[in-house]
Amino acid sequence: MMRLLLSLLLLLSFLQINAQTYPKVILLGDYPDPSIMRDGKDYYMTHSPFYYAPGFLIWHSQDLMNWEPLCRVMPQYEGSAMAPDLLKYKDTYYIYYPAAGTNWVMWAKDIRGPWSLPVDLKVGGIDPGHVVDREGNRYLYVDKGEVIRLTEDGLATVGEKKKVYDGWKYPDHWDTECMCLESPKLNEHNGYYYLTSAQGGTAGPATSHMVVSARSKSVTGPWENSPYNPIVHTYSATDSWWSKGHGTLIDDVNGNWWIVYHAYAKGYHTLGRSTLIEPIEWTEDGWYRTGDLGRIDDDGFLYIIGRKKDLIITAGGKNVSPGPIEEVIKRCEFVSQALVLGDKRPFISALVTLDEESLRPWLESKGLNRDIPMEEAANNAA
């Protein structure tokens, strides 16, 4: 019996080392506010350049995990350029971004360039997000839940901004910097428009930033908040990544969906925000979610809620999928149940229930008496 338990522990140790864990870093260093898009089998991504020029370095990948620099878009620009939205609409690539108190847009027929000079949209706000409705009308979201209509070519605005979304009300006792509703990024999926936003502030406490989701049948709302909010969040300053937020959804060529976002490495605000990725899944009721199942109670304790996502969070902030591990353990002929645990722990462990009727023949095959009491059989096996 002791050999059996030792074998199970060794198996769990092996699986822990080799398990796929998320989030994964895809660009380490100061690569904040990622905006990502797919064009066929090619993925492109860019970030906030701020005052650095030439700005908007575009990265290229064909697997979402390995990236190479492709080109830089702007030789010079006004102010501090940040939080872009990179997209392709019809046969044209666009980058929308805020700088110098307004929002701008550049376009190109080839993502490698040449790119146009920045065009001033003459509309305030930050973190623009482009979306097209089913009739082909184009809109631009900015922070604070505001949206404005764009012209057909996407190079000017029509009318005035209007507020259509208030964000998600997080618990009052959460330690954040501010409400700071920003980073609206939009996707259409299965008859709904999904609005992915950031809240909580990006430079405050470790637990401030977060990603939240809402959906609507119309690009201008009304918006219904996800029951799985926050989608991504740092629940404790002990986590490996602080201030996780500013997320964008992306689907891959195999039909899988992912969320890309930024975060500070624990204790290293001075190194900037790296770009991270983790998978999402779509629920039967039409929402998306990740492996963040933790919740903080009023006393500050972290709990793992449910197993719907089949992911657990270790004390080090690692997400581990227990389902495949449990299935491997249950392949043992005398294991009837296995439950892998890891909530707020530095390791994963398993609770195993043995099937007595299957265990006794196994004991007999080892030269042990199958009719003796289980306690004695366990001692003999040891």
DRENDO-1510 file (C-alpha; in Angstrom, 1 decimal, always signed):
<recs>
REC; n; res; u; v; w
REC; 1; MET; +0.0; +0.0; +0.0 .
REC; 2; MET; +2.8; +2.4; +0.8 .
REC; 3; ARG; +4.4; +1.6; -2.6 .
REC; 4; LEU; +1.0; +2.4; -4.2 .
REC; 5; LEU; +0.8; +5.7; -2.4 .
REC; 6; LEU; +4.4; +6.5; -3.2 .
REC; 7; SER; +3.8; +5.7; -6.9 .
REC; 8; LEU; +0.8; +8.1; -6.9 .
REC; 9; LEU; +2.9; +10.8; -5.3 .
REC; 10; LEU; +5.7; +10.3; -7.8 .
REC; 11; LEU; +3.1; +10.4; -10.6 .
REC; 12; LEU; +1.7; +13.7; -9.4 .
REC; 13; SER; +5.2; +15.2; -9.1 .
REC; 14; PHE; +5.9; +14.2; -12.7 .
REC; 15; LEU; +2.6; +15.6; -13.9 .
REC; 16; GLN; +3.1; +18.8; -12.0 .
REC; 17; ILE; +6.4; +19.4; -13.7 .
REC; 18; ASN; +5.1; +18.6; -17.1 .
REC; 19; ALA; +1.6; +20.1; -16.9 .
REC; 20; GLN; +0.8; +23.0; -19.2 .
REC; 21; THR; +0.5; +26.1; -16.9 .
REC; 22; TYR; -0.9; +29.5; -17.6 .
REC; 23; PRO; -0.6; +32.4; -18.0 .
REC; 24; LYS; +2.4; +32.1; -20.3 .
REC; 25; VAL; +4.7; +35.0; -21.1 .
REC; 26; ILE; +4.9; +35.6; -24.8 .
REC; 27; LEU; +6.9; +38.9; -24.6 .
REC; 28; LEU; +8.9; +39.5; -21.5 .
REC; 29; GLY; +9.8; +43.1; -20.7 .
REC; 30; ASP; +8.0; +46.4; -21.2 .
REC; 31; TYR; +5.3; +45.4; -23.7 .
REC; 32; PRO; +2.1; +46.9; -22.3 .
REC; 33; ASP; -1.4; +47.3; -23.7 .
REC; 34; PRO; -1.2; +44.5; -26.3 .
REC; 35; SER; -3.5; +44.6; -29.3 .
REC; 36; ILE; -3.6; +41.4; -31.3 .
REC; 37; MET; -5.3; +40.3; -34.5 .
REC; 38; ARG; -5.3; +37.3; -36.8 .
REC; 39; ASP; -5.2; +37.4; -40.6 .
REC; 40; GLY; -5.6; +33.9; -41.9 .
REC; 41; LYS; -2.8; +31.8; -40.4 .
REC; 42; ASP; -0.8; +34.9; -39.4 .
REC; 43; TYR; -1.0; +36.7; -36.0 .
REC; 44; TYR; +0.0; +40.3; -35.6 .
REC; 45; MET; +0.4; +42.3; -32.3 .
REC; 46; THR; +1.5; +45.8; -31.2 .
REC; 47; HIS; +1.8; +47.7; -28.0 .
REC; 48; SER; +2.1; +51.2; -26.4 .
REC; 49; PRO; +5.2; +53.0; -27.6 .
REC; 50; PHE; +4.6; +56.0; -25.4 .
REC; 51; TYR; +7.4; +58.6; -26.3 .
REC; 52; TYR; +9.6; +56.1; -28.0 .
REC; 53; ALA; +10.1; +56.5; -31.8 .
REC; 54; PRO; +9.8; +55.0; -34.3 .
REC; 55; GLY; +6.6; +53.7; -32.7 .
REC; 56; PHE; +4.2; +50.8; -32.9 .
REC; 57; LEU; +6.5; +47.9; -33.4 .
REC; 58; ILE; +4.4; +45.2; -35.0 .
REC; 59; TRP; +5.2; +41.6; -34.1 .
REC; 60; HIS; +4.4; +38.5; -36.2 .
REC; 61; SER; +3.7; +34.9; -35.2 .
REC; 62; GLN; +2.1; +31.8; -36.6 .
REC; 63; ASP; +1.5; +29.9; -33.3 .
REC; 64; LEU; +0.7; +32.7; -30.8 .
REC; 65; MET; +3.7; +31.7; -28.6 .
REC; 66; ASN; +6.7; +32.6; -30.7 .
REC; 67; TRP; +7.0; +36.1; -32.0 .
REC; 68; GLU; +9.4; +38.0; -34.3 .
REC; 69; PRO; +9.5; +41.8; -34.9 .
REC; 70; LEU; +8.1; +42.7; -38.3 .
REC; 71; CYS; +8.1; +46.4; -38.8 .
REC; 72; ARG; +7.8; +49.8; -37.1 .
REC; 73; VAL; +4.9; +52.0; -38.2 .
REC; 74; MET; +5.5; +55.6; -37.2 .
REC; 75; PRO; +8.8; +57.6; -37.4 .
REC; 76; GLN; +7.4; +60.4; -35.3 .
REC; 77; TYR; +4.2; +61.5; -33.7 .
REC; 78; GLU; +2.7; +64.0; -31.2 .
REC; 79; GLY; +2.6; +63.3; -27.5 .
REC; 80; SER; +2.7; +59.9; -25.8 .
REC; 81; ALA; +1.1; +57.3; -28.1 .
REC; 82; MET; -0.5; +54.4; -26.2 .
REC; 83; ALA; -3.1; +51.6; -26.0 .
REC; 84; PRO; -3.6; +51.0; -29.7 .
REC; 85; ASP; -6.2; +48.9; -31.5 .
REC; 86; LEU; -4.6; +47.0; -34.4 .
REC; 87; LEU; -7.1; +45.5; -36.9 .
REC; 88; LYS; -7.8; +44.6; -40.5 .
REC; 89; TYR; -11.1; +45.6; -42.1 .
REC; 90; LYS; -11.8; +44.5; -45.6 .
REC; 91; ASP; -8.4; +44.9; -47.4 .
REC; 92; THR; -6.9; +47.6; -45.1 .
REC; 93; TYR; -5.0; +47.5; -41.9 .
REC; 94; TYR; -5.6; +50.2; -39.2 .
REC; 95; ILE; -4.1; +51.3; -36.0 .
REC; 96; TYR; -6.3; +53.5; -33.8 .
REC; 97; TYR; -4.5; +55.1; -30.8 .
REC; 98; PRO; -4.7; +58.1; -28.4 .
REC; 99; ALA; -2.1; +60.8; -28.1 .
REC; 100; ALA; -1.9; +64.5; -27.3 .
REC; 101; GLY; -5.5; +64.7; -26.1 .
REC; 102; THR; -7.2; +63.2; -29.1 .
REC; 103; ASN; -7.5; +59.9; -31.0 .
REC; 104; TRP; -5.7; +59.1; -34.3 .
REC; 105; VAL; -5.7; +56.5; -37.0 .
REC; 106; MET; -3.2; +55.2; -39.5 .
REC; 107; TRP; -3.8; +52.8; -42.3 .
REC; 108; ALA; -1.9; +50.6; -44.8 .
REC; 109; LYS; -2.7; +48.1; -47.5 .
REC; 110; ASP; +0.3; +45.9; -46.5 .
REC; 111; ILE; +1.0; +45.5; -42.8 .
REC; 112; ARG; +4.7; +45.9; -43.5 .
REC; 113; GLY; +3.9; +49.3; -44.9 .
REC; 114; PRO; +4.1; +51.9; -46.1 .
REC; 115; TRP; +1.7; +53.3; -43.4 .
REC; 116; SER; -0.2; +56.6; -43.8 .
REC; 117; LEU; +0.6; +59.6; -41.6 .
REC; 118; PRO; -1.6; +59.8; -38.5 .
REC; 119; VAL; -5.1; +61.2; -39.1 .
REC; 120; ASP; -6.6; +63.2; -36.2 .
REC; 121; LEU; -10.1; +61.9; -35.5 .
REC; 122; LYS; -10.8; +65.0; -33.3 .
REC; 123; VAL; -12.4; +62.9; -30.5 .
REC; 124; GLY; -11.2; +62.6; -26.9 .
REC; 125; GLY; -10.8; +59.5; -24.7 .
REC; 126; ILE; -8.2; +56.8; -24.5 .
REC; 127; ASP; -7.8; +53.1; -25.4 .
REC; 128; PRO; -9.9; +53.1; -28.6 .
REC; 129; GLY; -11.6; +49.9; -29.8 .
REC; 130; HIS; -13.0; +49.4; -33.3 .
REC; 131; VAL; -16.1; +47.4; -34.2 .
REC; 132; VAL; -18.3; +46.9; -37.2 .
REC; 133; ASP; -22.0; +46.0; -36.9 .
REC; 134; ARG; -23.8; +43.6; -39.1 .
REC; 135; GLU; -24.9; +46.3; -41.5 .
REC; 136; GLY; -21.3; +47.4; -42.0 .
REC; 137; ASN; -21.5; +50.6; -39.9 .
REC; 138; ARG; -18.2; +51.3; -38.1 .
REC; 139; TYR; -17.8; +52.5; -34.5 .
REC; 140; LEU; -15.1; +53.5; -32.1 .
REC; 141; TYR; -15.2; +52.8; -28.4 .
REC; 142; VAL; -13.0; +54.7; -25.9 .
REC; 143; ASP; -12.7; +54.6; -22.2 .
REC; 144; LYS; -15.6; +55.3; -19.7 .
REC; 145; GLY; -17.9; +53.2; -21.8 .
REC; 146; GLU; -18.3; +55.8; -24.6 .
REC; 147; VAL; -18.7; +55.1; -28.3 .
REC; 148; ILE; -18.9; +57.2; -31.4 .
REC; 149; ARG; -19.8; +56.4; -35.0 .
REC; 150; LEU; -17.1; +56.4; -37.7 .
REC; 151; THR; -17.3; +57.2; -41.4 .
REC; 152; GLU; -17.3; +54.4; -43.9 .
REC; 153; ASP; -13.5; +54.7; -44.5 .
REC; 154; GLY; -12.9; +54.8; -40.7 .
REC; 155; LEU; -10.9; +58.0; -41.0 .
REC; 156; ALA; -13.3; +60.5; -39.4 .
REC; 157; THR; -16.1; +60.5; -36.8 .
REC; 158; VAL; -19.8; +61.2; -37.2 .
REC; 159; GLY; -21.9; +62.9; -34.5 .
REC; 160; GLU; -21.0; +62.9; -30.8 .
REC; 161; LYS; -19.8; +60.3; -28.3 .
REC; 162; LYS; -22.4; +58.7; -26.1 .
REC; 163; LYS; -22.0; +56.6; -22.9 .
REC; 164; VAL; -23.4; +53.1; -23.3 .
REC; 165; TYR; -21.7; +51.0; -20.7 .
REC; 166; ASP; -21.0; +51.5; -16.9 .
REC; 167; GLY; -18.6; +48.6; -16.4 .
REC; 168; TRP; -18.8; +45.9; -13.8 .
REC; 169; LYS; -19.3; +46.7; -10.1 .
REC; 170; TYR; -16.6; +44.9; -8.2 .
REC; 171; PRO; -16.8; +44.4; -4.4 .
REC; 172; ASP; -16.2; +47.5; -2.3 .
REC; 173; HIS; -13.5; +45.9; -0.2 .
REC; 174; TRP; -11.3; +45.0; -3.2 .
REC; 175; ASP; -7.9; +46.9; -3.1 .
REC; 176; THR; -7.8; +48.8; -6.4 .
REC; 177; GLU; -6.5; +52.1; -7.7 .
REC; 178; CYS; -9.7; +53.5; -9.2 .
REC; 179; MET; -12.7; +52.3; -11.3 .
REC; 180; CYS; -10.9; +53.4; -14.4 .
REC; 181; LEU; -13.1; +51.7; -17.0 .
REC; 182; GLU; -10.9; +51.5; -20.1 .
REC; 183; SER; -9.4; +49.3; -22.9 .
REC; 184; PRO; -12.6; +48.4; -24.7 .
REC; 185; LYS; -12.0; +45.6; -27.2 .
REC; 186; LEU; -14.8; +44.0; -29.1 .
REC; 187; ASN; -15.5; +40.7; -30.8 .
REC; 188; GLU; -18.5; +39.1; -32.5 .
REC; 189; HIS; -19.2; +35.5; -31.6 .
REC; 190; ASN; -22.3; +33.3; -32.0 .
REC; 191; GLY; -24.8; +36.2; -32.4 .
REC; 192; TYR; -23.4; +38.4; -29.7 .
REC; 193; TYR; -21.0; +41.3; -29.5 .
REC; 194; TYR; -18.5; +40.8; -26.6 .
REC; 195; LEU; -17.0; +43.9; -24.9 .
REC; 196; THR; -13.8; +43.1; -23.1 .
REC; 197; SER; -12.7; +46.0; -20.8 .
REC; 198; ALA; -10.2; +46.8; -18.1 .
REC; 199; GLN; -11.0; +48.2; -14.7 .
REC; 200; GLY; -9.3; +48.9; -11.4 .
REC; 201; GLY; -6.3; +51.0; -12.5 .
REC; 202; THR; -3.1; +49.7; -14.0 .
REC; 203; ALA; -0.4; +51.2; -11.7 .
REC; 204; GLY; -1.9; +50.9; -8.2 .
REC; 205; PRO; -1.9; +47.9; -5.8 .
REC; 206; ALA; -1.0; +44.5; -7.1 .
REC; 207; THR; -4.7; +43.5; -7.0 .
REC; 208; SER; -6.0; +46.6; -8.8 .
REC; 209; HIS; -6.2; +45.8; -12.5 .
REC; 210; MET; -8.7; +43.3; -14.0 .
REC; 211; VAL; -10.4; +42.2; -17.2 .
REC; 212; VAL; -14.2; +42.1; -17.3 .
REC; 213; SER; -16.6; +41.1; -20.0 .
REC; 214; ALA; -20.1; +42.1; -21.2 .
REC; 215; ARG; -22.2; +41.1; -24.2 .
REC; 216; SER; -25.0; +42.6; -26.3 .
REC; 217; LYS; -26.9; +41.8; -29.4 .
REC; 218; SER; -26.1; +45.3; -30.6 .
REC; 219; VAL; -22.7; +47.1; -30.9 .
REC; 220; THR; -24.1; +50.0; -28.9 .
REC; 221; GLY; -25.8; +48.0; -26.1 .
REC; 222; PRO; -27.5; +47.5; -23.8 .
REC; 223; TRP; -24.6; +45.5; -22.3 .
REC; 224; GLU; -25.1; +42.6; -19.9 .
REC; 225; ASN; -22.2; +41.9; -17.6 .
REC; 226; SER; -20.7; +38.4; -17.5 .
REC; 227; PRO; -21.5; +36.2; -14.4 .
REC; 228; TYR; -17.8; +35.1; -14.6 .
REC; 229; ASN; -16.3; +38.5; -14.0 .
REC; 230; PRO; -13.6; +39.3; -13.5 .
REC; 231; ILE; -12.2; +37.2; -16.3 .
REC; 232; VAL; -8.6; +37.9; -15.4 .
REC; 233; HIS; -7.5; +39.4; -12.1 .
REC; 234; THR; -4.6; +39.3; -9.6 .
REC; 235; TYR; -6.3; +38.1; -6.3 .
REC; 236; SER; -3.3; +38.3; -4.0 .
REC; 237; ALA; +0.1; +40.2; -3.9 .
REC; 238; THR; +1.6; +36.7; -3.5 .
REC; 239; ASP; +0.7; +35.9; -7.1 .
REC; 240; SER; +3.5; +35.7; -9.6 .
REC; 241; TRP; +1.9; +38.5; -11.8 .
REC; 242; TRP; +0.6; +41.8; -10.5 .
REC; 243; SER; -2.1; +44.0; -12.1 .
REC; 244; LYS; -3.2; +41.6; -14.7 .
REC; 245; GLY; -5.5; +43.4; -17.2 .
REC; 246; HIS; -6.0; +45.1; -20.6 .
REC; 247; GLY; -7.1; +42.0; -22.4 .
REC; 248; THR; -7.9; +41.2; -26.0 .
REC; 249; LEU; -9.6; +38.0; -27.3 .
REC; 250; ILE; -8.1; +36.1; -30.2 .
REC; 251; ASP; -9.1; +32.8; -31.9 .
REC; 252; ASP; -6.5; +30.6; -33.5 .
REC; 253; VAL; -6.6; +28.6; -36.7 .
REC; 254; ASN; -7.7; +25.5; -34.8 .
REC; 255; GLY; -10.8; +27.2; -33.3 .
REC; 256; ASN; -9.3; +27.6; -29.9 .
REC; 257; TRP; -9.8; +31.0; -28.1 .
REC; 258; TRP; -7.2; +32.9; -26.0 .
REC; 259; ILE; -6.9; +36.1; -24.1 .
REC; 260; VAL; -3.8; +38.2; -24.3 .
REC; 261; TYR; -3.1; +40.8; -21.6 .
REC; 262; HIS; -0.4; +42.6; -19.7 .
REC; 263; ALA; +1.0; +42.3; -16.1 .
REC; 264; TYR; +3.9; +43.3; -13.9 .
REC; 265; ALA; +6.2; +40.6; -12.6 .
REC; 266; LYS; +5.7; +40.3; -8.9 .
REC; 267; GLY; +7.6; +43.2; -7.2 .
REC; 268; TYR; +9.0; +44.6; -10.4 .
REC; 269; HIS; +7.0; +47.6; -11.5 .
REC; 270; THR; +10.2; +49.2; -12.8 .
REC; 271; LEU; +10.6; +46.5; -15.5 .
REC; 272; GLY; +7.2; +47.4; -17.1 .
REC; 273; ARG; +4.4; +45.1; -18.1 .
REC; 274; SER; +5.0; +41.9; -20.0 .
REC; 275; THR; +2.6; +40.4; -22.5 .
REC; 276; LEU; +0.9; +37.2; -21.3 .
REC; 277; ILE; -1.5; +34.7; -22.8 .
REC; 278; GLU; -3.9; +32.0; -21.5 .
REC; 279; PRO; -6.8; +30.0; -23.0 .
REC; 280; ILE; -10.4; +30.8; -22.6 .
REC; 281; GLU; -13.4; +28.5; -23.0 .
REC; 282; TRP; -17.0; +29.3; -24.1 .
REC; 283; THR; -19.7; +28.1; -21.8 .
REC; 284; GLU; -23.0; +26.5; -22.8 .
REC; 285; ASP; -24.8; +29.7; -21.8 .
REC; 286; GLY; -22.6; +31.8; -24.2 .
REC; 287; TRP; -20.0; +33.4; -22.0 .
REC; 288; TYR; -16.2; +33.0; -21.9 .
REC; 289; ARG; -14.0; +32.3; -18.9 .
REC; 290; THR; -10.5; +31.4; -18.0 .
REC; 291; GLY; -8.8; +29.5; -15.1 .
REC; 292; ASP; -9.2; +32.3; -12.6 .
REC; 293; LEU; -11.7; +30.7; -10.2 .
REC; 294; GLY; -10.4; +32.4; -7.1 .
REC; 295; ARG; -12.4; +34.8; -5.0 .
REC; 296; ILE; -11.3; +36.8; -1.9 .
REC; 297; ASP; -13.7; +36.8; +1.1 .
REC; 298; ASP; -14.2; +39.6; +3.6 .
REC; 299; ASP; -11.2; +38.3; +5.7 .
REC; 300; GLY; -8.9; +38.4; +2.7 .
REC; 301; PHE; -8.7; +34.6; +2.2 .
REC; 302; LEU; -8.5; +33.2; -1.3 .
REC; 303; TYR; -10.9; +30.4; -2.2 .
REC; 304; ILE; -11.3; +28.3; -5.3 .
REC; 305; ILE; -15.0; +28.3; -6.4 .
REC; 306; GLY; -16.3; +25.2; -8.3 .
REC; 307; ARG; -14.6; +23.1; -10.9 .
REC; 308; LYS; -16.5; +24.2; -14.0 .
REC; 309; LYS; -13.4; +25.5; -15.7 .
REC; 310; ASP; -11.4; +22.5; -14.7 .
REC; 311; LEU; -8.5; +24.7; -13.6 .
REC; 312; ILE; -7.0; +25.4; -10.2 .
REC; 313; ILE; -4.7; +28.2; -9.0 .
REC; 314; THR; -1.7; +27.3; -6.9 .
REC; 315; ALA; -0.1; +29.7; -4.4 .
REC; 316; GLY; +2.4; +30.7; -7.0 .
REC; 317; GLY; -0.3; +31.9; -9.3 .
REC; 318; LYS; +0.0; +28.9; -11.6 .
REC; 319; ASN; -3.1; +27.5; -13.3 .
REC; 320; VAL; -3.2; +23.7; -13.4 .
REC; 321; SER; -5.8; +21.6; -15.2 .
REC; 322; PRO; -6.7; +18.8; -12.7 .
REC; 323; GLY; -9.0; +16.8; -15.1 .
REC; 324; PRO; -6.3; +15.1; -17.1 .
REC; 325; ILE; -4.2; +14.3; -14.0 .
REC; 326; GLU; -7.3; +12.7; -12.3 .
REC; 327; GLU; -8.0; +10.6; -15.4 .
REC; 328; VAL; -4.4; +9.2; -15.4 .
REC; 329; ILE; -4.7; +8.3; -11.7 .
REC; 330; LYS; -8.1; +6.6; -12.2 .
REC; 331; ARG; -6.6; +4.4; -14.9 .
REC; 332; CYS; -5.2; +2.4; -12.0 .
REC; 333; GLU; -7.5; -0.7; -11.7 .
REC; 334; PHE; -8.3; -0.2; -8.0 .
REC; 335; VAL; -8.7; +3.6; -7.9 .
REC; 336; SER; -12.4; +4.5; -8.0 .
REC; 337; GLN; -12.1; +8.3; -7.4 .
REC; 338; ALA; -9.4; +10.9; -7.6 .
REC; 339; LEU; -9.6; +14.6; -6.8 .
REC; 340; VAL; -6.6; +16.8; -7.5 .
REC; 341; LEU; -6.3; +19.9; -5.2 .
REC; 342; GLY; -4.1; +22.9; -5.3 .
REC; 343; ASP; -6.0; +25.9; -4.0 .
REC; 344; LYS; -3.6; +28.4; -2.5 .
REC; 345; ARG; -0.9; +25.8; -2.1 .
REC; 346; PRO; +2.6; +25.7; -3.4 .
REC; 347; PHE; +2.0; +22.2; -4.9 .
REC; 348; ILE; -0.8; +20.0; -6.2 .
REC; 349; SER; -2.0; +16.9; -4.3 .
REC; 350; ALA; -4.6; +14.3; -4.7 .
REC; 351; LEU; -7.3; +12.6; -2.6 .
REC; 352; VAL; -7.7; +9.0; -3.8 .
REC; 353; THR; -10.5; +6.6; -3.0 .
REC; 354; LEU; -9.6; +2.9; -3.5 .
REC; 355; ASP; -12.1; +0.3; -4.8 .
REC; 356; GLU; -11.9; -2.6; -2.3 .
REC; 357; GLU; -13.3; -5.2; -4.7 .
REC; 358; SER; -10.6; -4.4; -7.2 .
REC; 359; LEU; -7.9; -3.9; -4.7 .
REC; 360; ARG; -8.2; -7.4; -3.1 .
REC; 361; PRO; -7.3; -9.3; -6.4 .
REC; 362; TRP; -4.4; -7.0; -6.8 .
REC; 363; LEU; -3.2; -7.8; -3.3 .
REC; 364; GLU; -3.6; -11.5; -4.0 .
REC; 365; SER; -1.5; -11.2; -7.1 .
REC; 366; LYS; +1.3; -9.8; -4.9 .
REC; 367; GLY; +1.1; -12.9; -2.6 .
REC; 368; LEU; -1.1; -11.3; +0.0 .
REC; 369; ASN; -4.3; -12.8; +1.6 .
REC; 370; ARG; -7.3; -11.2; -0.1 .
REC; 371; ASP; -9.6; -12.1; +2.9 .
REC; 372; ILE; -7.7; -10.4; +5.7 .
REC; 373; PRO; -9.0; -7.0; +6.9 .
REC; 374; MET; -8.1; -4.0; +4.8 .
REC; 375; GLU; -6.0; -2.4; +7.6 .
REC; 376; GLU; -3.8; -5.6; +7.8 .
REC; 377; ALA; -3.6; -5.8; +4.1 .
REC; 378; ALA; -2.4; -2.3; +3.9 .
REC; 379; ASN; +0.2; -3.0; +6.6 .
REC; 380; ASN; +1.4; -6.1; +4.8 .
REC; 381; ALA; +1.6; -4.2; +1.5 .
REC; 382; ALA; +3.7; -1.6; +3.3 .
</recs>
